[in-house]
Amino acid sequence: MAMIRVQAALAGICAGICFGMASSDVRAQDSFYKGKRLTVLVNFAIGGGSDLEGRLLAKYLAKHLDGRPNIIVQNMDGAGGLVGANYLGEVAPKDGTYIGYLSSAAGLYLTEPELWRVDLRSYEFIAYVLGTTVYYVRTDVAPGMKEPTDMVKAKELIAGGQSANSPKDLRLRLALDMLGVPFQYVTGYRSSATGRLALQRGEINIFSESTAGYRTAVEPSLVRTGLAIPVWYDLGDAADPPPPQKQMEGLIIPSFPQLHKKIKGTVPSGNLWEAYRTLFDINLNLQRLVALPPGAPQAASDALRKAIEGINTDKDFVAEAVKTMEVAPEFVTAPDTNQQVRAMLYAAPEMRTFINNYTKNVQKR
């Protein structure tokens, strides 16, 4: 049923994009995008939370972007999102006709900037989206997972991920290590959908998703059927109760610091915690990036920023997002967004070294 729901949502969003292209309500006859085609590049595969959000953004860009260009969505997954993100900076046209909806890019840059053939800080950032990640485990993991604190008893736990240097994978490993839970780590699942299927088949038994993916696919098909339970969500603030998180509204799931305190009796601390917090801070602030390639025209940036400002106040967008994903992405955009994002793409050298060494030690477990 969850897959049908996702497919229906994708069909509705795609139909909406086509409708937007066909509309005759052209507000700016001489706008930058009049008569052009805009490609929205999503750096993960079809069917995951990133894809759903990217297609929803594309649909409403078709409504709000002056000039009403033809808009298409292109998925380019691989290497935990790095393939598509690199393509945007290195290969995609620099004339404003390609825009990226990039997930995990900031964290990948934080951990291994040398993998970027074009420096991410040179991209033109239009907006970013706040977010977090939800972790869930199969209930049949020995001796039986009935509530989040049962994680400390888990036997033969197999953690699944997308790539060893993925910030999401790193936070999963760091969290399990802080909890003292032995586990094996299997990576290489190219998207949330493939990882989710692997968990359903029993190839892995703990995985993670964005809140959009959790709400639309995991909760209806895995949690409500009793196959899995949510165990924590990422948060770098050890306060209890945690500060409100819009994307977690309506979900009864402990934050990682809350779970750690329940199991260990104390809030997390030490190098593992500082690495987790560093990766989380990047994830929270820059979970999704809306970006143009380096050197794109200022007119393109201005037009896209204006359109996204319109999307943020569009009641139809909010309603469709809530219907599709149960929560609406909130795009942070301002004239100085480009400078803000570039400043946030930084980590202290000693912490970067620690995270890199931790990444490389994955095979030595």
N, C-alpha and C positions, 0 to 999 in steps of 0.2 A: 504493500500500500504506500509505503514511504517513497519507493521509486516512482510509482505512478504519480504521486503528489509532486515530486521534483520535476518529472517529465511534463506534467501539466503546467507547472509554473514556468518552465523554460519555454513551452509552446506559447503561453500567454505573453511572456516578455518579448519573444521574437516577433510575434504578431504585432505587438505594440510598437516595436522598432519600425516595422514596415509601414504601419499606419502613420507614424510620425514622418516618415519620408514622403508619404503621399499627400500630406496636408498642404493646402494652398494658402494657409495663413502665414505668409512670409513677412516677418516684421522689419527686416532690414535688407533692402534690395542691393545695397552696396557693401554688405558685410564681408568679412574675411572668408567665411566658409561658403558663401553663395556659389552654387554650381560645382562644389567639390565633393569628394567622398572621404569620410573620416573612418579609419579603422581603429577599433578599441581592442588592444592586444591584452589578453588575460594570460598570465604566466602559469596557470594550472589547467588541468583537464576539465572537460565538460562534466557537470553534475555536482561539483563540490560547492562549498560556500563562496569561494572566490569567484567562481563562474557565475553563480546566481546573482551575486552583487554586481559583478561587472556587466552582465546583461541588463540588469535593472538600470544601472547608470547609463548604459548606451540608449536604452529606450527613452529615458527622460532627457538625455542630451538632445535627442531628436526633437523633443518638444520645446526645449528652452534655448537651444543654440541658434543665435541669429544667423540667417542665411539658409537654415534647414538643409544641411548637407545630407547626402546618402550616408548612412551609418551601418557598418558591419562589425561583427565580433569575430576575432581570430584567437583561438586557443593555441598556446605554444608551451607545453609543459616539459619537464625534465630537470634533473639535478636539483630538486627541491625548489623549483622556480627560477633557478639561475639562467637556464637556457633562454626563456622568453625575455627576462630582464636584460640579459646581455644583447639579445637581438635588437631590442628597442634602442639601445645606445650605440650599437656598432653598425647595424645593417639597415634599420628602418629609415625611411625618408625623413629628412630634417626640415621639411617644409610645413609642418603643422598638421599633416594628414594622418599621422600615426600618434596615438596616445596610449600609454600603458596603464592598466589597472593591475598593479603589482603587489603580490602578497609575499611576505617573508624576505623581501629584498633588503630591507634595512638590517635585519639580523644577519643575513648572509654577508653583507658588506662589513658588518661589525666584526665577525669572526674571521673571515678570510678575504680581505680586500684585494689580494693579489689575484684572485680568480676572476676579477672584473676586468675585461679587456678595455673597457672605457670606464673611468672613475665615476661611480654612482653620484658623487657630489657635483658632477658637472651636468647632470640631468636638470631639466627645467620642471620644478615641482609646482603643481597647480593646487593640490589639496591632499589631505591625508585623513585616515579614518582611525578612530580609537577602537581598540578591541582586546579580546582575551581568548583563551583556549580552554576547552573543557576536556577532561580525561575520563575515560570509562573503561570498565573491566568486565569480562565475562563472569557471570555468577557461578559457573561451574569450576572456577579455579579452586583447587584444593586449599583449605578444607571447606570451601564454600564462602562466597562473598555476598553477605546480606546487607552490610552497611559499610561506609567508607573506611572506618577504623579496622575492618577485617583485612585491609591491605597488608598490615604488618605481619599477618599469619600466612600470606600467600606462598604457595609452593609451586615450583616449576613455572614461574611467570615468564612469559615471552612477550617482550615489548616490541611493537611494530612502529616503523617510521618511514620517512621518505628519503632521507639522506643523512649521513653521519654529521654533516656540518649544518644541518637545518636547525635553526633556533628552537623550533618546536620540539624536535627530537632531543636536543641538548637539555631543554628544560625538563622533559620527561625523565631522562637519565639522571639528571641532577636531583630531581625530587625523589626518585626511588632510592638513590644513594643516601640522601639525607634521612630518609625513613628507615634505612637499613634493610631494605627488601632485596634479596638476591634475585637476579633476573638475567635472562638472555636477551640479546637485542638483534632484531632482524630488520634490515632496512631495504630500500629499493622500491617501495610502493609509490608509484608515480603520482597518485592523487589520493584525496580523502576517500573517494568512492572505491578504489582498489584496496586500500587499507581496511576500510569498513567491511568489504566482502571477505577479505582474508580473516578478519576476526569472526565473521559469521561462520566461516568454514572451519574455524578452530586452528588455523595456521599460526595465529598470534592470539593473545588474549587480553592485551591492553593497548589502547590507541587513543588518539586525541583529535579534536576537530575544533574549528571556529564555532562561535555560538550559533551562527547561521546554519552550519552543517549539523550541529548537534540538534537544534530545534526542528529542522525539516526532515532529517533522515534518521538520526540515532535515537532520539526520544520515541518517535512513533513506532519504529520497526524493531528496535533492540531493547529499549528500556521498558516500554509498556508491555512487551511480550515476555518479559522476565529473563531474556537472554543476557542482559548486561545491566550494570548500575553505574551511575556517575560517581566519581570518587573525589575529585577536587577540580577547581578551576585556578588558573594562574593569577597570582596577585603578589606584588612586591611589597605591600604594606602589611606589617604584622599586627595591625590594630584589630581588636576583637570587641564588638562586631566590626567587620570591615567597612570601609567607606562605600557608599552606594555606587554601583556599577550599572549604568543604563542597560548594557547588553545582557546583564544577568537578572533583570527584573522578572519575577515570576518563577525563577528556578531555585529550588531548595538544594543547594550544593555547597559544601564548605570550600572556603579558599584554601590554598595550600598551607599558608601559615596556621590557619585554624586547625587543619587536619594534623599538622606536625605537632601542635601543642596538645591535641587530644591524645596522640599516640605517645609522644616523648615527654610530655609534661612541660616543655619549654618552647618558646618560639625558635625558629631556625637561626643559626649563626655560623660564622666561619667562612672560609673561602668558597665552599660550594654554594652557600646562600648568597654571597656577594656576586658570584658568577650568575646565578639564577636571577637575581635582581637586575643586574646589568642587562641581561638578555630580555627580561620582562619589560624594563623601562623602554627599550627600543620597540618591543612588540606592542605595548600599550599605546604609545604615542604614534607609532608608524606601522600599524598592522597592515594597512593597505596604503599604497601610494598611488596617486594619480599624477602621471608625469609625462612630459614630452621629451623627445631626444635632445641631447645637447645642441645648442645653437638654433633651436626652433624660433620662428619669428615672435616678437613680442605681441603682435596683433593676435596671434593664435592663443597665447597664454591669456591675454585679456578677455578674449571672447569666451574661452572655456571657463575661466574663473567666474565670469558674469553668469554663465549658464548654470554652474554648480550652485551659485548663490540662489538662483531661482529654484533649483531642485530642492534645496534645503527647506524652503518655505512652501513647497508644493504639497497640498493636502492629499492629492491623488497618489503622489509618490510615497508618502508616509503610509497611506492606507494599503497600497499594493505591497509595500515592503513588509508590513505587519502581517498581511494575509499570506504572503509567500514564505517569510522567514521568521515571523512572530516578533521581529524587532527591526526598526529602521536604521540603517547606517547614518551616521551624522558626519558630514564632510566638513572638515576644518579648512577654511580657505580665507585668505586675506592678501592684500598687496605684497606683504613681506613673507608669505609662506615659503617661497623659494629659499630665502635666507634662513628662516627658522629651521627648515628640514636639514639644510646643509650643516647647521650648527649642531643639531641633535645627532648627526651621524658620526659620533665620536665615542671612544672608550679609552680609558687610561691604558698606556702601553703594557703595564704589568698585568692588568686584568685581561687584556687581549691575549697576552702570552699564556696566562693560566687557562683561558678558555680553549685556545688552540691546542695546548698540551692535553687537555681533557678530551678534546675531540679525537685526537690521534690515538689516545689510549683505549679507544672503544674495542679494538680487537684483542686487547690484552686481558680482558675480563676473565 
